[in-house]
């Protein structure tokens, strides 16, 4: 993820800053996706693994990044404490 992009994007819901998450959390979420137990805020079960993630400053919502493209729609956010 481009550092300059990270400086200007924010959470579409709360406008909190976003930061890249540690690869451990990405791996954990991808395991949950593989197991079929992860849904986004829109209620859609995730089937495609994520490459990276952008987490909100409060640590509650993660926005998936695939092929260097962040999905910054509220309904595509993932609640971390599912």
MILUM-439353 format. One record per residue (C-alpha): residue in three letters; y, z negated, x. Coordinates in steps of 0.1 Angstrom, whole numbers, plus 5000, padded with zeros to 4 digits. Example, Ala and Ser with C-alpha at 12.3 -4.5 7.8 and 13.67 -1.06 7.14 Angstrom:
BEGIN
ALA495549225123/SER498949295137/
//
This chain:
BEGIN
UNK500050005000/UNK503450105014/UNK505549795023/UNK508749965010/UNK507050014976/UNK506049644975/UNK509749554979/UNK510849734948/UNK507949704923/UNK507449404901/UNK505349274872/UNK506249494841/UNK505949184818/UNK507748904837/UNK509449094865/UNK507948854890/UNK507448994925/UNK503949134933/UNK502049104966/UNK498849244979/UNK495849014974/UNK493348925000/UNK490249145003/UNK488048844993/UNK489548844958/UNK489149224955/UNK485449194965/UNK484948914939/UNK486649114912/UNK484549424921/UNK481349214918/UNK482449104883/UNK483249474874/UNK479749574886/UNK478149294866/UNK480049414835/UNK481949084830/UNK485549184836/UNK488049304810/UNK491649384813/UNK494449244791/UNK493949534767/UNK490349414761/UNK488749714779/UNK485749634800/UNK486449754835/UNK483849994849/UNK485550144880/UNK485949924911/UNK489449864925/UNK490549944960/UNK493349684962/UNK495149454939/UNK498749344933/UNK499048984921/UNK501948834903/UNK503948554921/UNK502448294897/UNK498848404906/UNK497848464870/UNK497748844867/UNK496449104890/UNK497349474887/UNK494549704900/UNK495249964927/UNK493050274930/UNK493550554955/UNK496850384965/UNK498250404929/UNK499050074912/UNK498350054875/UNK501449864864/UNK500949854826/UNK500749514810/UNK497449594792/UNK495849704825/UNK496549364841/UNK493549144849/UNK493648774841/UNK492448604872/UNK491048294854/UNK488648494831/
//
